[in-house]
Amino acid sequence: MQLTMQQMDKETAANILEWRYEKPYDLYNNEATEESLDELLDGTYKAVFEADRLVGFYCSGIAAQVPKGRNEGAYPEGFIDLGIGMDPELTGQGKGHHFFGYVVSAIKNEHPKQGLRLTVAEFNERAIRLYKKFGFTEAQRFNTEVAVFITMEQRR
């Protein structure tokens, strides 16, 4: 799978907002609102393609943080936060390892001297197993109205 990245555009963002994940992953569904579209187009989101097929997206910085976690001190300085989303039609097929590896490499190239951090819902055991394979370890947990979240860190 040869992946490429490009800046998020309006058509791709609109496509992503239509993605629907099965339960319990439906927590990751987005609403197709003007505000959601604006967020995806704010410059922090990148689209990942295999040839002409949209595979997923990633973001970094504050866009990758859960707001409630910021209020609880889950995001101390010293790390670059990353967030990902993969087309639900491609999940559970073993493609996540290559996709996530591509994203980690891209962010490390942009921020070579910083560790990485991500936030994942506690129930998402499939993703947690993947992140552990890349050397991410649990740092902190916090509760929201919809789920318990875990921050995981990969130190430099």
NUMARKE-826966 format. One line per field, with one value per residue: residue number from 1; x, y, z of N, C-alpha, C in turn. Coordinates in Angstrom, 3 decimals. Layout:
// NUMARKE-826966
n = c(NUM,...)
n.x = c(X,...)
n.y = c(Y,...)
n.z = c(Z,...)
ca.x = c(X,...)
ca.y = c(Y,...)
ca.z = c(Z,...)
c.x = c(X,...)
c.y = c(Y,...)
c.z = c(Z,...)
END
This chain:
// NUMARKE-826966
n = c(1,2,3,4,5,6,7,8,9,10,11,12,13,14,15,16,17,18,19,20,21,22,23,24,25,26,27,28,29,30,31,32,33,34,35,36,37,38,39,40,41,42,43,44,45,46,47,48,49,50,51,52,53,54,55,56,57,58,59,60,61,62,63,64,65,66,67,68,69,70,71,72,73,74,75,76,77,78,79,80,81,82,83,84,85,86,87,88,89,90,91,92,93,94,95,96,97,98,99,100,101,102,103,104,105,106,107,108,109,110,111,112,113,114,115,116,117,118,119,120,121,122,123,124,125,126,127,128,129,130,131,132,133,134,135,136,137,138,139,140,141,142,143,144,145,146,147,148,149,150,151,152,153,154,155,156)
n.x = c(0.858,0.908,1.146,0.076,0.122,-1.916,-2.843,-5.869,-8.844,-11.950,-13.804,-12.813,-12.940,-15.730,-16.484,-15.302,-16.820,-19.130,-18.613,-19.450,-19.209,-19.518,-21.203,-19.164,-17.760,-18.957,-18.792,-16.824,-17.994,-18.725,-20.553,-22.089,-21.645,-21.363,-19.485,-17.975,-16.905,-15.379,-13.479,-12.058,-10.863,-9.062,-6.321,-4.781,-5.306,-4.638,-5.080,-4.974,-4.063,-4.365,-3.277,-5.913,-7.742,-9.281,-7.925,-7.677,-7.274,-5.280,-4.439,-2.693,-1.417,-3.418,-5.876,-5.992,-6.575,-8.769,-11.192,-12.147,-10.090,-8.034,-8.936,-8.554,-5.853,-4.516,-2.765,0.158,2.919,5.499,5.044,3.894,0.650,-1.338,-3.920,-6.046,-8.032,-9.627,-10.991,-14.066,-14.772,-12.398,-11.387,-10.410,-9.219,-6.552,-5.098,-4.510,-2.011,-0.059,-1.101,-1.139,1.591,2.592,1.479,2.653,5.348,5.254,4.547,6.682,8.709,8.033,8.293,10.900,12.211,10.510,8.417,5.586,2.029,-1.161,-4.753,-7.144,-10.206,-11.068,-12.397,-11.576,-9.936,-8.679,-7.359,-5.674,-3.982,-2.608,-1.308,0.397,2.169,3.707,5.184,3.866,2.779,0.569,-0.405,-2.220,-5.613,-8.936,-12.302,-15.184,-18.443,-19.219,-17.333,-14.478,-11.264,-7.918,-4.682,-1.829,1.652,4.571,7.792,10.649)
n.y = c(-1.176,1.981,5.035,8.458,11.894,14.783,18.225,18.884,19.214,20.814,19.021,16.472,16.688,16.929,14.399,12.789,13.592,12.242,9.617,6.616,4.774,1.484,0.442,-0.264,1.858,4.071,6.341,7.824,8.966,11.809,14.897,16.317,19.320,22.897,23.902,21.572,21.031,23.349,22.946,20.682,21.895,23.691,23.780,22.060,19.469,16.597,14.708,11.266,9.194,6.282,5.791,7.063,6.738,7.669,7.003,7.726,10.159,12.592,14.583,17.112,18.531,20.791,20.169,17.440,16.774,15.894,18.009,17.908,16.511,18.379,20.169,18.628,18.353,16.480,16.802,17.572,19.755,19.148,17.131,16.161,16.115,13.696,12.794,10.429,9.159,6.564,5.363,3.856,1.617,0.362,-0.439,-2.915,-4.750,-5.228,-3.159,-0.969,-0.859,-0.183,2.277,3.790,3.735,5.241,7.761,8.314,8.445,10.666,12.756,12.668,13.455,16.119,17.071,16.388,16.284,15.824,13.924,11.780,11.916,10.496,10.207,7.902,6.089,4.098,1.650,0.926,-1.400,-2.633,-0.543,0.313,-1.910,-1.745,0.765,0.223,-1.525,0.255,1.383,3.084,4.023,3.835,6.868,8.535,8.627,9.760,10.784,11.321,12.502,10.587,8.504,6.737,7.969,7.419,8.699,8.176,7.778,8.175,8.220,10.194)
n.z = c(0.000,-1.100,0.258,0.253,1.241,1.604,1.949,3.675,1.817,0.819,-0.423,0.318,3.110,3.463,2.604,4.611,6.819,6.367,6.960,8.708,11.586,12.984,16.020,18.842,17.962,16.945,18.404,17.259,15.067,13.077,12.919,10.113,9.946,9.498,11.259,11.908,9.396,9.006,11.035,10.077,7.950,8.969,8.677,10.195,9.606,7.631,4.657,3.800,1.198,-0.895,-3.932,-5.725,-3.730,-0.757,2.308,4.965,7.602,9.371,12.230,14.090,17.148,19.123,18.003,18.100,20.652,23.360,24.549,27.287,28.510,28.420,30.325,32.555,32.832,31.242,29.190,29.366,28.521,26.025,24.236,20.987,19.982,18.323,16.101,14.524,11.815,10.167,7.133,7.653,6.137,5.739,8.147,10.599,8.931,8.969,7.889,9.331,10.616,8.672,7.786,10.220,10.823,8.708,9.297,11.826,11.053,9.301,11.074,12.861,11.134,10.784,13.372,14.729,17.234,19.322,21.557,20.908,21.367,21.915,22.049,23.080,23.095,25.870,25.411,22.891,22.098,19.963,18.608,20.685,21.024,18.580,18.855,20.984,19.751,18.382,20.335,22.095,25.316,28.130,29.660,31.061,32.340,31.719,32.341,30.315,29.341,27.542,27.330,28.753,28.422,27.283,27.469,25.530,25.249,23.249,23.711,22.748)
ca.x = c(0.000,1.681,0.328,0.494,-0.588,-2.129,-3.623,-7.301,-9.642,-13.368,-14.457,-12.354,-13.497,-17.153,-16.525,-14.986,-17.942,-20.190,-18.229,-20.210,-18.611,-20.418,-21.068,-19.148,-16.877,-19.761,-18.320,-15.952,-18.757,-18.807,-21.751,-21.791,-22.052,-20.414,-18.419,-17.125,-16.191,-14.362,-12.400,-11.236,-10.177,-8.333,-4.889,-4.098,-5.708,-4.091,-5.760,-4.051,-4.618,-3.663,-3.666,-6.971,-8.700,-9.080,-7.736,-7.921,-6.775,-4.664,-4.235,-1.727,-1.599,-4.604,-6.996,-5.964,-6.869,-10.159,-11.287,-12.280,-8.758,-7.273,-9.412,-8.079,-4.392,-4.042,-1.886,1.306,3.782,6.616,4.632,3.030,-0.544,-1.788,-5.216,-6.225,-9.304,-9.491,-12.258,-14.638,-14.796,-11.066,-10.972,-10.537,-8.681,-5.103,-4.472,-4.222,-0.585,0.631,-1.642,-0.657,3.034,2.781,1.152,3.701,6.547,5.035,4.583,8.061,9.494,7.703,8.678,11.863,12.792,9.477,7.669,4.232,0.971,-2.484,-5.847,-7.974,-11.255,-10.653,-12.996,-11.015,-8.807,-8.006,-6.425,-4.678,-2.983,-1.795,-0.456,1.449,3.168,4.549,5.900,3.075,2.401,-0.466,0.073,-3.263,-7.008,-9.914,-13.693,-16.068,-19.833,-19.455,-16.361,-13.203,-10.199,-6.542,-3.609,-0.692,2.823,5.739,8.887,11.737)
ca.y = c(0.000,3.207,6.130,9.836,12.830,16.124,19.108,18.628,20.134,20.816,17.797,15.369,16.900,16.594,12.938,12.259,13.869,11.270,8.284,6.096,3.600,0.601,0.462,0.895,2.865,5.204,7.504,8.569,9.583,13.266,15.486,17.132,20.704,23.902,23.963,20.396,21.242,24.378,22.343,19.853,22.763,24.739,23.712,21.057,18.137,16.109,13.537,10.217,8.468,5.228,6.184,8.073,6.355,8.229,5.963,8.285,11.511,12.802,15.956,17.212,19.691,20.891,19.522,16.015,16.626,15.908,19.208,17.571,16.128,19.615,20.697,17.753,18.305,15.259,17.137,18.421,20.118,18.262,16.125,16.539,15.273,13.286,12.138,9.788,8.551,5.711,5.045,2.689,0.460,-0.242,-0.849,-4.328,-5.574,-5.296,-2.049,0.098,-0.806,0.582,3.639,4.471,3.908,6.366,8.984,8.526,8.877,12.033,13.706,12.696,14.261,17.522,17.399,15.310,16.266,15.714,12.688,11.830,11.529,10.358,9.944,6.828,5.611,2.894,0.445,0.679,-2.300,-2.890,0.575,0.319,-2.933,-1.178,1.830,-0.413,-2.075,1.376,1.871,3.995,3.487,4.623,7.952,9.070,8.357,10.749,10.474,12.306,12.063,9.499,7.401,6.925,8.115,7.151,9.301,7.277,8.534,7.541,9.151,10.277)
ca.z = c(0.000,-1.232,0.776,0.068,2.096,1.076,2.810,3.598,1.013,1.179,-0.891,1.156,4.446,3.396,2.518,5.944,7.720,6.072,7.430,9.841,12.206,13.723,17.475,19.723,17.374,16.490,19.157,16.363,13.987,13.093,12.344,8.931,10.203,9.008,12.263,11.715,8.138,9.269,11.828,9.194,6.988,9.701,8.396,11.010,9.136,6.370,4.106,3.370,0.059,-1.615,-5.289,-5.639,-2.703,0.574,3.312,6.283,7.846,10.680,12.668,15.177,18.005,19.973,17.315,18.431,22.077,23.818,25.408,28.717,28.964,28.662,31.614,33.632,32.837,30.582,28.080,29.712,27.399,25.724,23.264,19.870,19.963,17.009,16.008,13.224,11.460,8.989,6.490,8.337,5.244,5.730,9.491,10.931,7.841,9.075,7.171,10.278,10.955,7.641,7.832,11.417,10.659,7.789,10.037,12.832,10.335,8.799,12.192,13.358,10.199,11.049,14.757,15.020,18.584,20.354,21.681,20.393,22.307,21.310,22.974,22.541,23.997,26.595,24.827,21.568,22.350,18.682,18.391,21.764,20.666,17.498,19.382,21.796,18.818,17.980,21.508,22.921,26.622,28.799,30.515,31.940,31.979,32.180,31.988,29.710,29.404,26.594,27.428,29.433,27.437,27.707,26.689,25.369,24.830,22.660,23.992,21.772)
c.x = c(0.898,0.804,0.940,-0.386,-0.783,-2.951,-5.106,-7.971,-11.122,-14.078,-14.088,-12.939,-14.978,-17.345,-16.307,-16.156,-19.123,-19.852,-19.069,-19.586,-19.696,-20.202,-19.973,-18.311,-17.633,-19.484,-17.484,-16.686,-18.792,-20.159,-21.328,-22.353,-20.995,-19.219,-17.452,-16.294,-15.068,-13.189,-11.476,-10.423,-9.294,-6.818,-4.144,-4.398,-5.107,-4.891,-4.710,-4.752,-3.731,-4.156,-4.736,-7.978,-8.328,-9.028,-8.095,-7.394,-6.026,-4.586,-3.203,-2.001,-2.902,-5.824,-7.094,-6.290,-8.374,-10.290,-11.378,-10.918,-7.877,-7.657,-8.891,-6.568,-3.799,-3.011,-0.742,2.182,4.879,6.295,3.856,1.853,-0.907,-3.134,-5.352,-7.672,-9.098,-10.880,-12.840,-14.734,-13.461,-10.620,-11.187,-9.999,-7.163,-4.376,-4.055,-2.747,0.166,0.193,-1.074,0.855,3.361,2.550,2.240,4.972,6.414,5.140,5.985,8.966,9.258,8.220,9.689,12.354,11.762,8.852,6.264,3.240,-0.333,-3.495,-6.768,-9.029,-10.831,-11.193,-12.344,-9.742,-8.010,-6.965,-5.322,-3.592,-2.043,-0.819,0.680,2.540,4.136,5.253,5.151,2.699,1.387,0.147,-0.991,-4.639,-7.865,-11.290,-14.347,-17.489,-20.065,-18.505,-15.227,-12.143,-8.843,-5.616,-2.460,0.452,3.885,6.867,9.940,12.919)
c.y = c(1.232,4.385,7.483,10.728,14.130,16.928,18.823,19.670,19.923,19.526,16.600,15.491,16.530,15.079,12.323,12.470,12.928,9.856,7.893,4.790,2.809,0.772,-0.517,2.055,4.093,6.477,8.416,9.183,11.093,13.713,16.383,18.536,21.642,24.010,22.787,20.528,22.262,23.809,21.513,20.680,23.824,24.711,22.666,19.631,17.834,14.864,12.554,9.368,7.299,5.360,7.270,7.785,6.970,7.094,6.495,9.701,11.517,14.291,15.938,18.487,19.635,20.225,18.038,15.750,16.626,17.067,18.903,17.174,17.336,20.188,19.894,17.583,17.082,15.533,18.061,18.672,19.088,17.182,16.789,15.575,14.936,12.603,11.557,9.364,7.764,5.414,3.786,1.444,-0.271,-0.748,-2.350,-5.265,-5.675,-4.166,-0.913,0.244,0.052,2.051,4.397,4.697,5.081,7.689,9.301,9.039,10.320,13.055,13.791,13.512,15.749,17.987,16.366,15.229,16.082,14.327,12.886,11.381,11.429,10.072,8.933,6.450,4.267,1.615,0.046,-0.170,-2.586,-1.796,0.576,-0.719,-2.409,-0.146,1.254,-1.015,-1.000,2.023,2.892,3.290,4.418,5.663,8.369,8.652,9.516,10.372,11.648,11.767,10.825,8.312,7.769,6.985,7.886,7.997,8.296,8.081,7.633,8.542,9.085,9.517)
c.z = c(0.000,-0.834,0.451,0.931,1.346,2.069,2.605,2.710,1.334,0.767,-0.020,2.561,4.479,3.332,3.902,6.907,7.483,6.553,8.638,10.310,12.933,15.222,17.869,19.160,16.869,17.288,18.251,15.166,14.177,12.551,11.181,9.134,9.627,9.959,12.110,10.443,8.323,10.054,10.934,8.201,7.661,9.494,9.194,10.559,7.776,5.952,3.605,2.310,-0.321,-3.055,-5.159,-4.526,-1.366,1.582,4.687,6.370,9.160,10.959,13.778,15.964,18.780,19.334,17.660,19.902,22.332,24.800,26.900,29.306,29.222,30.015,32.794,33.645,32.165,29.487,28.500,28.488,27.192,24.714,22.132,19.893,18.530,17.121,14.616,13.044,10.188,8.442,7.138,7.449,5.221,7.096,9.684,9.866,7.874,8.365,8.105,10.591,9.948,7.663,9.035,11.341,9.755,8.518,11.060,12.164,9.842,9.928,12.778,12.431,10.425,12.408,15.264,16.460,19.688,20.374,21.144,21.464,21.518,22.399,22.325,23.577,24.590,25.955,23.506,21.684,21.090,18.415,19.448,21.485,19.576,18.043,20.232,20.910,18.341,19.179,22.344,24.212,27.279,29.717,31.524,31.422,32.459,31.628,31.288,29.845,28.544,26.726,28.374,28.335,28.091,26.839,26.682,24.779,24.219,22.836,22.915,22.258)
END
